[in-house]
Amino acid sequence: MEQGLGWNAVADGENLSSTAKFDVGVILDMNTWLGKISWSCMLMAADDFYEVHSNHTTKLSFHLKDSEDDVVNAGLSAYEFITKVRVRAIIGPQTSSESKFVAELGSKFHVPTISFTSTTPFLSSTTRTPYFIPTAISDSVQAKVIAALIQTFKWREAILLMEDSDFGIGIASHLIDSFQDIDASISHKCMISLPSTISQILQKLGPLKNMQVKVFVVHASYDLVS
């Protein structure tokens, strides 16, 4: 799915000849609540901005493509945005695996990729993906915050429950290091694959009931935790 929008200027029939159009590609999974809400928020934010700055000489023109939670679709969308639409920047996609692909394409073609979800350490490399701009809190910072909470309650051990993906695995090493800094430890790691049925998840969680440790750190996407 692809949509293009240039704000109220287009809807109201305003003449844009005096303004410069700034094309931005947006790659989201529109079958998820995050994708739907993010798209709506982008539209509202732009409306609010241009309502205050009506004489702004540049107008954003968003072009939306639905990745359908697929790495190949995300990559193809980014390539079409870059080579056909000639976008000046890309926002998204939502998952770390998709972001890897899109970030490398963006860096190759010198097109900035702005991610509001990815926390993968791989993408923090300014040498490999210099045009990738992460805005989400990094895994290392999140790990330190969680460790501080563990320390506050004087817990000594915790079980890490995470999804088997780049998003889930990426934080594990940071958590282990942060826990060691406060003399605590991750006593067990439980990884759950995506997608998983409820019965498969329960099968994974079952053995945890018999463990003495009752503190859980859950790092998973909305699709899994819901």
C-alpha positions as CSV (number, residue, x, y, z in Angstrom):
1,M,0.0,0.0,0.0
2,E,1.2,3.5,-0.8
3,Q,-0.2,6.8,0.1
4,G,1.0,10.3,-0.6
5,L,0.0,13.4,1.3
6,G,1.1,17.0,1.1
7,W,-1.0,18.4,4.0
8,N,-3.9,20.8,4.0
9,A,-2.1,22.8,1.2
10,V,-3.1,20.0,-1.2
11,A,-6.4,19.3,0.3
12,D,-7.4,22.9,0.2
13,G,-6.2,23.4,-3.3
14,E,-3.5,25.9,-2.3
15,N,-1.0,26.8,-4.9
16,L,2.4,25.2,-3.9
17,S,4.4,26.8,-6.7
18,S,5.9,29.3,-4.2
19,T,7.0,26.6,-1.8
20,A,9.6,23.8,-2.0
21,K,8.2,20.3,-1.6
22,F,10.2,18.1,0.7
23,D,9.4,14.4,0.0
24,V,9.7,12.0,2.9
25,G,9.1,8.2,2.7
26,V,7.4,6.5,5.6
27,I,7.6,2.8,6.1
28,L,5.2,1.3,8.7
29,D,3.3,-1.9,9.4
30,M,-0.2,-0.7,9.0
31,N,-1.6,-3.9,10.5
32,T,-0.3,-2.9,13.9
33,W,-1.6,-0.4,16.4
34,L,1.9,1.3,16.5
35,G,1.9,1.7,12.7
36,K,-1.6,3.2,12.6
37,I,-1.0,5.5,15.6
38,S,2.4,6.6,14.3
39,W,0.9,7.6,10.9
40,S,-1.9,9.5,12.5
41,C,0.5,11.3,14.8
42,M,2.7,12.3,11.8
43,L,-0.3,13.8,10.0
44,M,-1.5,15.7,13.1
45,A,2.0,17.0,13.9
46,A,2.5,18.4,10.4
47,D,-1.0,20.0,10.4
48,D,-0.2,21.6,13.8
49,F,3.2,22.8,12.5
50,Y,1.9,24.4,9.3
51,E,-1.1,25.9,11.1
52,V,1.4,27.9,13.2
53,H,3.9,28.4,10.4
54,S,1.6,29.0,7.4
55,N,4.2,31.0,5.6
56,H,6.9,28.3,5.8
57,T,8.7,28.0,2.5
58,T,9.1,24.2,2.6
59,K,6.2,21.8,2.7
60,L,6.5,18.2,3.8
61,S,5.1,15.6,1.5
62,F,4.7,12.2,3.1
63,H,4.6,9.0,1.1
64,L,3.4,5.9,3.0
65,K,4.2,2.3,2.3
66,D,3.1,-0.7,4.3
67,S,5.9,-3.1,5.1
68,E,3.4,-5.8,6.2
69,D,6.0,-6.8,8.8
70,D,8.3,-8.1,6.1
71,V,12.0,-7.3,5.7
72,V,11.9,-7.7,1.9
73,N,8.9,-5.4,1.6
74,A,10.6,-2.8,3.8
75,G,13.7,-2.9,1.7
76,L,11.8,-2.7,-1.6
77,S,9.8,0.2,-0.3
78,A,12.9,2.1,0.7
79,Y,14.6,1.4,-2.7
80,E,11.5,2.7,-4.6
81,F,11.3,5.7,-2.4
82,I,15.0,6.5,-3.0
83,T,15.2,5.7,-6.8
84,K,11.7,6.6,-8.0
85,V,10.1,9.1,-5.6
86,R,13.5,10.7,-4.8
87,V,12.7,11.2,-1.2
88,R,15.0,13.4,0.9
89,A,14.5,11.2,4.0
90,I,12.9,8.0,5.3
91,I,11.0,7.5,8.6
92,G,10.7,4.0,9.9
93,P,10.4,1.1,9.6
94,Q,9.3,-0.4,12.9
95,T,11.3,-3.5,13.5
96,S,15.1,-3.8,14.1
97,S,15.5,-6.4,11.3
98,E,13.7,-4.1,8.8
99,S,15.7,-1.1,10.1
100,K,19.0,-2.9,9.3
101,F,18.1,-3.3,5.7
102,V,16.7,0.2,5.2
103,A,19.5,1.9,7.2
104,E,22.1,0.3,4.9
105,L,20.2,1.3,1.8
106,G,19.8,4.9,3.1
107,S,23.5,5.2,3.9
108,K,24.5,3.8,0.5
109,F,22.4,6.4,-1.3
110,H,23.1,9.2,1.3
111,V,19.4,9.4,2.4
112,P,18.8,9.9,6.1
113,T,16.8,7.2,7.8
114,I,15.0,8.3,11.0
115,S,14.0,5.5,13.3
116,F,11.8,6.0,16.4
117,T,11.7,2.3,17.4
118,S,15.1,0.6,16.7
119,T,17.5,0.1,19.6
120,T,19.8,-2.4,17.9
121,P,23.5,-1.8,18.7
122,F,24.4,-2.8,15.1
123,L,22.7,0.4,13.8
124,S,24.6,2.6,16.2
125,S,27.7,2.3,14.1
126,T,28.4,5.7,12.4
127,T,30.9,4.1,10.1
128,R,28.6,1.4,8.6
129,T,25.3,3.4,8.7
130,P,26.2,7.1,8.9
131,Y,22.9,8.2,7.6
132,F,20.9,6.3,10.3
133,I,19.3,8.6,12.9
134,P,17.9,6.7,16.0
135,T,15.6,8.6,18.3
136,A,14.6,5.7,20.6
137,I,16.3,5.2,23.9
138,S,19.3,2.8,23.3
139,D,19.5,-0.7,24.8
140,S,22.4,0.3,27.0
141,V,20.5,3.2,28.6
142,Q,17.4,1.0,29.1
143,A,19.6,-1.7,30.8
144,K,21.0,0.9,33.2
145,V,17.6,2.1,34.2
146,I,16.3,-1.5,34.8
147,A,19.5,-2.3,36.8
148,A,18.9,0.8,39.0
149,L,15.3,-0.4,39.7
150,I,16.6,-3.9,40.6
151,Q,19.2,-2.2,43.0
152,T,16.5,0.0,44.6
153,F,14.5,-3.1,45.6
154,K,17.7,-4.9,46.6
155,W,16.9,-7.9,44.4
156,R,19.9,-10.1,43.7
157,E,18.7,-12.1,40.7
158,A,16.2,-11.8,37.9
159,I,15.0,-13.9,35.0
160,L,15.2,-12.3,31.5
161,L,12.2,-13.1,29.3
162,M,12.7,-11.9,25.8
163,E,11.7,-12.5,22.2
164,D,14.0,-14.4,19.9
165,S,14.7,-11.5,17.6
166,D,17.3,-8.7,17.1
167,F,15.1,-6.5,19.2
168,G,15.0,-9.0,22.1
169,I,18.6,-10.3,21.9
170,G,20.1,-6.9,21.5
171,I,19.6,-5.8,25.1
172,A,20.8,-9.1,26.8
173,S,24.5,-8.2,26.9
174,H,23.8,-4.7,28.2
175,L,21.6,-6.1,30.9
176,I,24.2,-8.6,32.0
177,D,26.8,-5.9,32.2
178,S,24.5,-3.5,34.1
179,F,23.5,-6.2,36.6
180,Q,27.2,-7.0,37.2
181,D,27.8,-3.4,38.0
182,I,25.3,-3.6,40.9
183,D,26.4,-7.1,42.0
184,A,23.2,-8.7,40.7
185,S,22.8,-11.3,38.0
186,I,20.5,-12.7,35.3
187,S,20.0,-16.2,36.6
188,H,18.1,-17.5,33.5
189,K,17.2,-16.4,30.0
190,C,13.9,-17.5,28.4
191,M,13.6,-16.8,24.6
192,I,10.3,-16.9,22.8
193,S,10.1,-17.1,19.0
194,L,7.9,-14.9,16.9
195,P,5.2,-15.8,15.9
196,S,4.3,-18.2,18.8
197,T,0.9,-19.6,19.7
198,I,-0.4,-19.2,23.3
199,S,0.3,-22.9,24.0
200,Q,3.9,-22.5,22.8
201,I,4.3,-19.5,25.0
202,L,2.9,-21.3,28.0
203,Q,5.2,-24.2,27.3
204,K,8.1,-21.9,27.6
205,L,6.8,-20.2,30.7
206,G,5.9,-23.4,32.5
207,P,9.4,-24.3,33.8
208,L,9.9,-20.8,35.2
209,K,7.2,-21.5,37.9
210,N,9.5,-24.0,39.6
211,M,12.4,-21.6,39.9
212,Q,13.2,-19.8,43.1
213,V,13.7,-16.5,41.4
214,K,10.4,-14.6,41.1
215,V,11.7,-11.3,39.5
216,F,11.2,-11.1,35.8
217,V,12.6,-8.6,33.3
218,V,10.5,-8.7,30.1
219,H,11.9,-7.2,26.9
220,A,9.5,-7.9,24.0
221,S,7.5,-6.2,21.3
222,Y,3.8,-5.4,21.6
223,D,2.8,-8.3,19.4
224,L,4.3,-10.7,22.0
225,V,3.4,-9.1,25.3
226,S,-0.2,-8.6,24.2
